[in-house]
């Protein structure tokens, strides 16, 4: 049931409903009312200075300002909303001539060049034509040590834009102040009458009403950051007021007492932790220990193999012939055989290249076989196994020595023929003939191609 206030008629209420129904808002007005205010949008942004007037009309303004405030984000050029073409406003402005940098102008080379340019203008046509035929040597009388110092000692970097800082029309005429919110210059401190280590005059109001809405995350000493060393809280002259805390004594806007050491980092979960205590390229001790263990194991295996070989040699040398006796006295001292030579000159002899050899040598070296002091292993003579068929030997069978000898020689000859090296003379001859035929064909084709 609608409630009608005192002193109002029911008919008046009906007329008011009719008027309200007649003044219904359009969809455009409703959309504007649903938009976020610029002040609200700055409160939701980590960097309020990037928020602009038209950001509130975006489909998702919070996401837009989050992307604009993100680290290393390149902004959209300012002339995106301008009706005229880019740099159209610089028409008619005279471009100043290019000037030499200060470190080059200090060498005095510009005055020398101007002096020679004046001399060239004063010359007649005949002198200029004569100078074109003669070499121009030693025209610039300048100390090259001064030029070297200008480029390698006094050279200064030119003024360049920062990463992500785009050029816009009229940027070169702007004055960069280089001031940031929250940092007070010496001139501003002197103008406000602040003392060294004293609080700013707006600190008491910030502690009462909170940080500025445009910079909610700004670190202000005495409000959201610790006060300088030696300063005290209080309302006495030079005091830093009373920081706002809750019922439990916890600061509201930040670590004003400096109890927790928090440092904001831009690291992501995908960053790899780097141990900065180690130097780049330094080999880990674990890898060195593993390599040393492998080397020790290899040395042990090699030592065991050498011991086994020595044991075998000792067993073979320990076998004595029948009738050999152990002498009563053993001389264990090493007998000196005079100075040993570091090398031995081997005599050479001429040799001819055989037909079955692809690559041969015109001379060979005679390697001595006698006089080798190293102990040699005793090898047994390799025998020849021969299988004889008694029926194939004839009527006498195994009693016929001539037949057995003939069969033995035939088997040995067959084994020697099988073990003989392969004869490559046919392959070498075929290869030589093919090369000769190719050379002849190439010569004939060249003669046909360059026929006059």
Secondary structure, 3 states (H helix, E strand, C coil): CCCCCCCCCHHHHHHHHHHHHHCCCCHHHHHHHHCCCHHHHHHCCCCHHHCCHHHHHCCCHHHHHHHHCCCCCCCCCHHHHCCCCCCHHHCCCCCCCCCCCHHHHCCCHHHHHHHHHHHHHHCCHHHHHHHHHCCCCCCCCCCHHHHHHHHHCCCCCCCCCCCCCCCCCCHHHCCCCCCCCCCCCHHHHHHHCCCCCCCCCCHHHHHHHCCCHHHCCCCCECCCECCCCCCCCECCCCCCECCCECCCCCECCCCCCCCCCCCCCCCCCCCCCCCCCCCCCCCCHHHHHHHHHHHHHHHHHHHHHHHHHHHHHHHHHHCCCCCCCCCCCCCCCCCCCCCCCCCCCCCEEECCCCCCCCCCCCEEECCCCCCCCCCCCCCCCCCCCCCCCCCCCCCCHHHCHHHHHHHHHHHHHHHHHHHCCCCCHHHHHHHHHHHHHHHHHHHHHHHHHCCC
